[in-house]
Amino acid sequence: MAKYAVQVSCPECSGQHDTGIKLSLQDGPADEQSIGDYYNGKELPRDVAALSNNTYTCPRTRRTFVQDSNSDVFLVLIGD
């Protein structure tokens, strides 16, 4: 089962930041893919859907933000 880091697109600095959340997926993407694309047409698992309720802090600006767009939350392959 492949392991993925969950990263969010940051509206504060336009970068992409790690959330500290890791997921194991049986049939995940080969590289990086948004959860909007990966789960397109499928119901989001409860833990993945809850990501839109989280508050994140930009490490560059130290400002907090919420990323509620599934197209701006990414699965990034980190290993098997």
LUMVOZA-230346 format. One line per 2 residues: number of its first residue (from 1); their letters; for each residue x, y, z of C-alpha. Coordinates in Angstrom, 1 decimal. Last residue first. Layout:
# LUMVOZA-230346
NUM = a = X,Y,Z | ... $
END
This chain:
# LUMVOZA-230346
80 = dg = 5.4,2.3,-0.4 | 6.8,5.8,-0.6 $
78 = il = 6.2,9.5,-0.3 | 3.6,10.1,-3.1 $
76 = vl = 1.9,13.5,-2.8 | -1.8,13.7,-2.4 $
74 = fv = -2.9,17.3,-2.9 | -5.4,19.8,-1.6 $
72 = ds = -6.1,22.7,-3.9 | -8.7,20.9,-6.1 $
70 = ns = -10.6,19.9,-3.0 | -11.2,23.5,-2.3 $
68 = dq = -11.8,24.3,1.4 | -8.2,25.4,2.2 $
66 = vf = -8.5,27.3,5.5 | -5.9,29.9,6.3 $
64 = tr = -3.5,31.0,9.0 | -0.8,33.6,8.7 $
62 = rt = 2.8,32.8,9.7 | 4.0,34.4,6.5 $
60 = rp = 6.5,31.8,5.4 | 5.4,28.7,7.4 $
58 = ct = 1.7,29.3,6.2 | -0.5,28.1,9.0 $
56 = yt = -3.3,25.7,8.3 | -6.9,25.6,9.7 $
54 = nn = -8.7,22.3,9.2 | -12.4,22.0,8.2 $
52 = sl = -11.6,21.3,4.6 | -9.4,18.3,5.8 $
50 = aa = -12.6,16.7,7.2 | -13.5,15.3,3.8 $
48 = vd = -10.3,13.3,3.8 | -11.0,11.8,7.3 $
46 = rp = -14.6,11.0,6.2 | -13.7,9.3,3.0 $
44 = le = -14.7,11.3,0.0 | -17.5,9.7,-2.1 $
42 = kg = -16.4,8.9,-5.6 | -17.1,10.7,-8.9 $
40 = ny = -13.8,12.6,-8.7 | -11.9,11.2,-5.7 $
38 = yd = -8.4,11.5,-7.3 | -9.3,14.7,-9.2 $
36 = gi = -10.7,16.6,-6.2 | -8.0,15.0,-4.0 $
34 = sq = -5.5,16.7,-6.1 | -2.8,14.5,-7.7 $
32 = ed = 0.9,13.9,-7.2 | 2.9,10.9,-8.4 $
30 = ap = 1.6,7.5,-9.3 | -1.9,8.2,-7.9 $
28 = gd = -3.4,5.9,-5.2 | -4.7,2.4,-5.6 $
26 = ql = -4.3,0.9,-2.1 | -4.0,4.2,-0.3 $
24 = sl = -2.1,5.0,2.9 | -2.6,8.5,4.1 $
22 = ki = -0.3,10.9,5.9 | -1.3,14.2,7.5 $
20 = gt = 1.6,16.6,8.6 | -0.1,19.3,6.5 $
18 = dh = 2.7,19.8,4.1 | 2.7,23.1,2.3 $
16 = qg = 2.3,24.3,-1.3 | 3.3,27.8,-2.3 $
14 = sc = 1.1,30.7,-3.4 | 2.4,32.7,-0.4 $
12 = ep = -0.9,33.5,1.5 | -3.3,31.4,-0.7 $
10 = cs = -1.4,28.3,0.2 | -2.0,25.1,-1.8 $
8 = vq = -2.3,22.2,0.6 | -0.3,19.1,1.1 $
6 = va = -1.3,15.6,2.2 | 1.6,13.2,2.3 $
4 = yk = 1.0,9.8,0.6 | 1.8,6.3,1.4 $
2 = am = 1.5,3.4,-1.0 | 0.0,0.0,0.0 $
END
